[in-house]
Amino acid sequence: MMARKKDNKAIFIVVIILAIVVVAIYLVWSGTLWSILGIEPLFAPFEASVTISNSPPAFITILPTRDVTNANVQIAGSADGQVDIQVGTTDYAVVKFVVEDPNVPTLPNDLSNTPTVIAYGSPTAANNEIAVRLTSPQLGVRCTGPGCRTRDATTANRPTGVATTCTAVMCAADADCAAKGYTAPENAKRKAYTCYVQMQYFDEPVTATPPTAGNQMWTISLYIEDNTGNANQVTPSTSADFAGVWGAGDELYYVLVRPSTDVDISPSTEKIQWTGLSVVAVDNPGDDGNAVDSGTGLTLRNIGNKVVTSIDITPQNLLGVVNPVAVLSATAFSVGLALGAANAGACDVAAGGGSPTFDGTALTGGATLANFLRNIPFTADTPAQGLPAPATSAMQDLFFCIWPSIQTGTYLSGGSDTSYRATGGVFPYTAGQFWEIVLNS
């Protein structure tokens, strides 16, 4: 009897424990226990999805920039990623890039082939807008000085024969997309855009050749909207590296504006002349024959995008106009940085009786005066006079003088004449032909 009572007691305890377990499981399963304890339960994960009616466009790649003239002709000698400025005038950087529209084919016309061109950073309430901007090098004279130079694609400026500043074609019909290896079905959603950005001859060049970082080059900013105003943009990369460590080909994602050194004489009708010269007089300054300005020097205008640090001058003997064997020796001439006068300016030479330091330098017939210190500045801010807005910051004058009495010594030979010239001819020049000025930078 005692054994049976013990067994019944054990069974009773087991039943109670099972009942407690069942109740606990129910409370947990039903969430009642968590409510009593004030604890939120962790339920099993579930799938969630969102469908966007119109996704914004996405930039896939920027293709290497190229250049064309105002007549829409590829500039000879230029390469992918480069813009060769045209001295004294404008040309165009051709910026090309690929955009993907995730809404195609549901919305086949979501991206316009001829979007409205706006200035970068100036979107309006309208849709289908596009902006392309080039920004001068972060290490250049503009960005480190008065502020970076920017060039935007504009509706008004595009090459001759180009109907629209920015236009697009489906990637499936574009050779550059094919060269990148883009194929279906992606090509059905991608468009290749081509935009023209006008560049000026004085836009500053790359700060290092070859470039070793993106901040030495012009950078590209892009903005585009679809038919409902959804937008995306690419901002300039101004860090030292484009992607990781700078490597071969990275410069193609920037714009390499190449340096160009050139000057012209402004106005082109200028020449150095002496009228009514006395053969016995000394220190006779020349005149530029130009009534437009008040100066008498030969005006050299920088029509490139680089400083001219010095020039080489090669003078030639002047020949008689009527008697071509009559010679006025180039050794009678001198050059300087200021208007000549008695022992002053361009007339102040060592053999002419002046005092050190001499302002003028005597020339030697047929021999080059090398590295004549004449800085012709380049300014990335304002152009030279008449190109296309007035400014004098990119011009310098050369002043000439006949410093001795030409009746003395051997300055005159071969007979006599009343007029002498150095004109015409083909390089290499000889006596009686043009004087030559060579630029150094």
Helices and strands as residue ranges (DSSP letters): H 2-30, H 32-37, E 58-68, E 82-84, E 90-100, E 116-117, E 129-135, E 150-152, E 166-170, G 171-173, H 175-179, G 186-189, E 190-200, G 214-216, E 219-225, E 231-234, G 250-253, E 256-258, E 263-265, E 284-285, E 298-302, E 310-314, E 318-320, E 327-328, G 330-332, E 333-336, G 345-347, G 350-352, E 360-362, E 369-372, E 395-402, E 412-413, E 420-421, E 436-440
